[in-house]
């Protein structure tokens, strides 16, 4: 099957908000039908999620990784400090958009190092967490 690539505009529902993205997509040459292409589809979703994050003030994967690196924490350690499951941190670091409550907490921790320090110290004292 012969295909070609051209820009395509698609609207995604991200947490109840419509986000419109124009990005390359693959089409069938004879019928002009849109063809599934995982690489282009994934790219469009990532762009929509990033637009959503920027528009609504949500932290992204790089923000969470930077927070962990700053405090020299593994995903498991950060999850323990926050009282979350390690899979929650892992999902956020691969692009899942945090819940509103988790996003608020992450924003506070990123913007206020003393709060993060207090969380870590509290966890160390209560569970003998080795950091």
C-alpha positions as CSV (number, residue, x, y, z in Angstrom):
1,X,0.0,0.0,0.0
2,X,1.4,3.4,-1.0
3,X,1.1,6.1,1.6
4,X,2.1,9.7,2.1
5,X,2.5,12.1,5.0
6,X,0.8,15.4,5.5
7,X,-0.3,17.5,8.4
8,X,-3.5,16.5,10.1
9,X,-5.5,18.3,12.7
10,X,-7.0,16.2,15.5
11,X,-8.7,17.0,18.8
12,X,-7.9,15.1,21.9
13,X,-9.8,14.9,25.1
14,X,-7.3,15.4,28.0
15,X,-8.9,15.3,31.4
16,X,-12.2,16.7,30.0
17,X,-10.5,19.5,28.0
18,X,-10.4,19.6,24.2
19,X,-6.8,20.0,22.9
20,X,-6.3,20.5,19.2
21,X,-3.1,19.5,17.5
22,X,-1.9,19.7,14.0
23,X,0.9,17.2,13.3
24,X,2.1,14.9,10.6
25,X,-0.1,11.8,9.9
26,X,0.0,9.0,7.3
27,X,-2.6,8.7,4.6
28,X,-3.3,6.0,2.0
29,X,-2.4,7.3,-1.4
30,X,-5.3,6.1,-3.5
31,X,-8.2,6.6,-1.0
32,X,-6.7,9.5,1.0
33,X,-7.8,7.6,4.1
34,X,-6.0,8.3,7.4
35,X,-3.8,5.3,8.3
36,X,-2.8,4.3,11.9
37,X,0.8,5.0,12.4
38,X,1.9,4.4,16.0
39,X,4.9,6.8,15.8
40,X,2.8,9.7,14.5
41,X,-0.1,8.9,16.8
42,X,2.1,8.8,19.9
43,X,3.8,12.0,18.9
44,X,0.4,13.8,18.5
45,X,-0.8,12.6,21.9
46,X,2.5,13.7,23.5
47,X,2.1,17.2,22.0
48,X,-1.5,17.4,23.2
49,X,-0.5,16.4,26.7
50,X,2.3,19.0,26.7
51,X,-0.1,21.7,25.5
52,X,-2.5,20.7,28.3
53,X,0.3,20.8,30.9
54,X,1.4,24.3,29.8
55,X,-2.1,25.7,29.5
56,X,-3.3,24.4,32.9
57,X,0.0,24.5,34.9
58,X,0.7,20.8,35.3
59,X,4.2,19.5,36.0
60,X,5.7,17.3,33.3
61,X,8.0,14.3,33.4
62,X,11.2,16.4,33.3
63,X,10.0,18.4,36.3
64,X,9.6,15.3,38.4
65,X,12.9,13.8,37.3
66,X,14.6,17.1,38.1
67,X,13.0,17.1,41.6
68,X,14.2,13.6,42.2
69,X,17.7,14.3,41.0
70,X,18.0,17.4,43.1
71,X,17.2,15.4,46.2
72,X,19.1,12.3,45.0
73,X,15.9,10.2,45.3
74,X,14.9,7.1,43.4
75,X,11.4,6.8,42.2
76,X,10.7,4.4,45.0
77,X,12.1,6.8,47.6
78,X,10.1,9.8,46.3
79,X,7.0,7.7,46.3
80,X,7.7,6.8,49.9
81,X,8.3,10.4,50.9
82,X,5.0,11.5,49.3
83,X,3.0,8.5,50.4
84,X,2.3,7.4,46.8
85,X,2.9,4.1,45.0
86,X,6.1,3.8,43.0
87,X,4.0,3.2,39.9
88,X,2.4,6.6,40.3
89,X,5.8,8.3,40.0
90,X,6.8,6.0,37.2
91,X,3.7,6.8,35.2
92,X,4.1,10.6,35.8
93,X,7.7,10.3,34.5
94,X,6.6,8.7,31.3
95,X,4.0,11.3,30.6
96,X,0.8,10.6,32.5
97,X,-0.7,13.8,33.7
98,X,-0.9,14.0,37.5
99,X,-4.2,14.3,39.4
100,X,-5.1,17.9,40.4
101,X,-4.1,17.2,44.1
102,X,-0.9,15.4,43.2
103,X,0.0,18.2,40.8
104,X,-0.6,20.9,43.5
105,X,1.7,19.0,45.9
106,X,4.4,18.5,43.2
107,X,4.3,22.2,42.3
108,X,4.7,23.2,46.0
109,X,7.7,20.8,46.4
110,X,9.3,22.1,43.2
111,X,8.9,25.8,44.1
112,X,9.6,25.5,47.8
113,X,12.7,23.5,48.6
114,X,12.2,23.9,52.3
115,X,8.9,22.0,52.1
116,X,10.6,19.1,50.3
117,X,13.4,19.1,52.8
118,X,10.7,18.9,55.6
119,X,8.9,16.0,53.9
120,X,12.2,14.1,53.6
121,X,13.2,14.8,57.2
122,X,9.8,13.7,58.4
123,X,10.0,10.5,56.5
124,X,13.5,9.8,57.7
125,X,12.4,10.3,61.3
126,X,9.2,8.2,61.0
127,X,10.4,5.3,58.9
128,X,14.2,5.4,59.1
129,X,14.3,6.1,55.4
130,X,17.8,6.0,54.1
131,X,18.5,8.7,51.7
